């Protein structure tokens, strides 16, 4: 796992630092295949959910 959750490179997963096929769909495919990254993304999303006006649609 990455030591930080700051997404410095959109071509790498911010949770494990693995190279992504693409920043958008590649990230989605990555978290669908890597449960530890999906869990980390879920925790991150829970933390910032209230920061997004109107909720999170994605």
C-alpha positions in Angstrom: 0.0 0.0 0.0 1.0 3.5 -0.6 2.2 5.6 2.4 -0.1 8.5 1.3 -3.6 8.9 -0.1 -2.6 12.0 -2.1 -3.2 11.3 -5.7 0.0 12.9 -7.2 -0.1 10.9 -10.5 -3.4 10.1 -12.1 -1.8 7.2 -14.0 -1.2 5.4 -10.7 -3.5 4.1 -8.0 -3.3 6.5 -5.0 -3.8 3.5 -2.6 -1.2 1.0 -3.9 0.8 3.0 -6.5 0.1 0.4 -9.3 0.2 1.8 -12.8 -3.4 2.2 -14.2 -4.5 1.5 -17.7 -6.1 5.0 -17.7 -6.9 7.6 -15.0 -10.7 7.1 -15.4 -12.0 3.8 -16.6 -8.6 2.2 -15.7 -9.0 3.3 -12.1 -12.6 1.9 -11.9 -11.4 -1.4 -13.4 -8.5 -1.5 -10.9 -10.6 -1.0 -7.8 -13.1 -3.7 -9.2 -10.2 -6.2 -9.3 -8.3 -5.1 -6.1 -10.4 -5.4 -3.0 -7.9 -3.6 -0.8 -7.9 -0.6 -3.1 -11.7 -0.7 -3.3 -11.9 -0.7 0.5 -9.5 2.2 0.7 -11.5 4.1 -2.0 -14.7 3.4 0.0 -13.1 4.8 3.2 -11.9 7.9 1.3 -15.3 8.4 -0.3 -17.0 8.2 3.1 -14.6 10.8 4.5 -15.2 13.3 1.7 -18.9 12.6 1.0 -20.2 15.5 3.0 -17.8 17.8 1.2 -19.6 17.3 -2.1 -22.7 19.5 -2.4 -25.7 17.4 -3.4 -24.0 14.1 -2.7 -21.7 11.9 -4.7 -23.1 10.6 -8.0 -20.1 8.6 -9.1 
